[in-house]
Amino acid sequence: MMNEKVTELKKLDLYPIPLEAAVEQVPDSIIIASTDGIIQYVNTSFERITGYLRSEVIGMNLSFILGRPHDEQLYKAIWKTIMRGEVWSGHIFNRKKDSTPYDEKITISPIRDDFGSITHFVAVKRDVTHEFRLEKQLRHAQKMEAIGTLAGGIAHDFNNILAAIIGYIELAQLDIKAHISVEEKLGKVLKASLRAKDLIKQILSFSRHTEFEMKPVQIGLISKEVLKLLRATLPATIEIRQNIESETASIMADPTQIHQLLMNLCMNAKHAMEASGGVLEIRIEKIKIDPESKSDYPELMPGHYLKLTVSDTGHGMDRETQERLFDPFFTTKEPAKGTGMGLAVVHGIVKRHKGAISVESRPGRGSSFSVVIPRTDIKVPRVIALSKSFPKGDEMILFVDDEESLVDLGKQFLERLGYQAVCLTNPIKALEVFSRQPDSFDLVITDMTMPKMTGISLARKILEIRPNLPIILTTGFSEQISIDNRVSEIGIKAQLMKPTGLKDLAAAIRKVLDQEGSWE
């Protein structure tokens, strides 16, 4: 049989083909390393894509292809996998020789001899920067579509909140004239305002265009946030049920993407029940995949997982529809009701988190989407509760914000906490005041977005005059801070999201000045 194959190759003038000549034509980077991780060969595409010459990398450790030094834990995980004789595949962010950033997909496989022993490892690296950018654009566009769908419910919630704030303030004004205590009514105004703050926080978290950020996430808490956003949007004919086995169970995930995954699945369930109503249920449970049960999830490794199920009692789907569910732009909705990107985005998020997704549905019997993601034992950082008494001090603080009402409020806040405060609306004037007596100030609090000079520019100029002076940056839009990842590098010690209450401000000031404590 072998001789027949060789004969056929000779007829085609394809035998023998030099292996190295073939590998040199492959558009992906190919690296071959010894069992001790030393690079022995790279192809021409590696040189073209990374900018490194062969002479520069041959003899280097395999960890070199992963780029940044802080990927040490990733390298150990990869090495553990391939030494077991398994294939490792994943996506990483890397830099070329000239420091140009790029995204790449890497697959590392063991090479075995005729006796089954591992002799080398081969790594195939593909530059997926363009594809990854398009994927991010798709996810962000779908987020905006979901926000548009939720707009009516969000407006409903905000109108209710504003109605409470305006109503209780008007009642308080009447009570003041009649010399009646207004403490209870002001408490209700504060409660309603905090609801508005929480709603804005959820919307910004969901809609912002951020990089992929993996950290321990309690998926049960995210599901509750999603249902808060959805509740006002769902018609009264749809009942919401939650069945969360362990609210504190965690997965390693990007919280914004898990938020989006849940939102998309719930919106899909809503559309399925709009006509006749029904029940939307979110169920979260711990499961274990072992070799015996692995047939249910053939693409997953044995281990401990969290299973998230979003079910509806809507119109259901036939088999043909189910087979196309995760195709981009496939939709059964009317043209004005969606682009069909939602479930395609869900599928991408699940795969990115090394999970699996399945669907069970029958026409007229509803649908059930199940997402399985590896569980983690890494604990979610605990937020230390603040005491009811606000921490105080007597230091000198420079407070800068272009909004006059916020400057007035900041001055009253700071003085009630015991601080001496110079509060200004003009950042250029603030810099002049600081320049005259730089050693008089113990802390600067500045807004991010101001005319004539941004908060970051002001911070830089202040730190040029007096390095290491503590600075707190405030903003009403989280994207402004996340875009400039140099914030911490230039010396800004803390960042606060507006609206900032007295409790948060007091805690942040003391944390920065004392370098201890915790705040949200």
URLINNOR-V984342 format. One record per backbone hydrogen bond with DSSP energy under -0.5 kcal/mol. CO is the residue of the C=O (numbers start at 1). NH is the residue of the N-H. Records with the same first field share a line. If there is no record, write none. Layout:
BEGIN
CO->NH  NH
END
This chain:
BEGIN
1->5
2->6
3->7
4->8
5->9
6->10
7->11
8->12
9->14
10->13
16->18
18->22
19->23
20->24
21->25
22->25
23->26
29->125
30->43
31->123
32->40  41
33->121
34->37
37->62
38->34
39->59
41->32
43->46  47
44->48
45->49
46->50
47->51
50->97
53->56  57
54->57  58
57->60
60->39
61->64
62->65
63->66
64->67
66->68
68->71
69->72
71->75
72->76
73->77
74->78
75->79
76->80
77->81
78->82
79->83
80->84
81->84  86
82->85
88->108
90->106
92->104
94->102
96->99
100->96
102->94
103->128  129
104->92
105->126
106->90
107->124
108->88
109->122
111->119  120
113->116
117->113
119->35
120->111
121->33
122->109
123->31  125
124->107
125->29
126->105  128
128->132
129->133
130->134
131->135
132->136
133->137
134->138
135->139
136->140
137->141
138->142
139->143
140->144
141->145
142->146
143->147
144->148
145->149
146->150
147->151
148->151
150->154
151->155
152->156
153->157
154->158
155->159
156->160
157->161
158->162
159->163
160->164
161->165
162->166
163->167
164->168
165->169
166->170
167->171
168->172
169->173
170->174
171->175
172->176
173->177
174->178
175->180
176->179
182->186
183->187
184->188
185->189
186->190
187->191
188->192
189->193
190->194
191->195
192->196
193->197
194->198
195->199
196->200
197->201
198->202
199->203
200->204
201->205
202->206
203->207
204->208
208->210
215->253
217->219  251
218->221  222
219->223
220->224
221->225
222->226
223->227
224->228
225->229
226->230
227->231
228->232
230->233  234
235->238
237->239  278
239->280
241->282
243->245  284
246->249
249->219
250->376
251->217  253
253->215  255
254->258
255->259
256->260
257->261
258->262
259->263
260->264
261->265
262->266
263->267
264->268
265->269
266->270
267->271
268->272
269->273
270->273  274
271->274
272->315
273->277
278->239
279->281  313
280->241
281->283  311
282->243
283->309
284->245
285->307
287->305
288->290
289->303
290->294
293->296
294->297
295->298
297->300
303->289
304->375
305->287
306->308  373
307->285  309
308->371
309->283  311
310->369
311->281
312->367
314->366
315->364
318->322
319->323
320->324
321->324  325
322->325
324->327
327->330
329->331
334->337
335->338
340->329  330
341->345
342->346
343->347
344->348
345->349
346->350
347->351
348->352
349->353
350->355
351->354
353->374
356->372
358->370
360->368
362->365
366->362
367->312
368->360  370
369->310
370->358
371->308
372->356
373->306
374->252
376->250
382->384
395->420
396->442  443
397->399  422
398->445
399->424
400->447
402->404
403->407
404->408
405->409
406->410
407->411
408->412
409->413
410->414
411->415
412->416
413->417
414->419
415->418
417->393
420->397
421->423
422->399
424->401
425->427
426->430
427->431
428->432
429->433
430->434
431->435
432->436
433->437
435->438
437->440
438->441
442->470
443->398
444->472
445->400
446->474
448->450  455
451->453
454->458
455->459
456->460
457->461
458->462
459->463
460->464
461->465
462->466
466->469
470->444
471->493  494
472->446
473->496
474->448
475->498
477->480  481
478->481  482
479->483
480->484
483->485
484->487
486->490
487->492
488->491
494->473
496->475
499->501
501->505
502->506
503->507
504->508
505->509
506->510
507->511
508->512
509->513
510->514
511->515  516
END
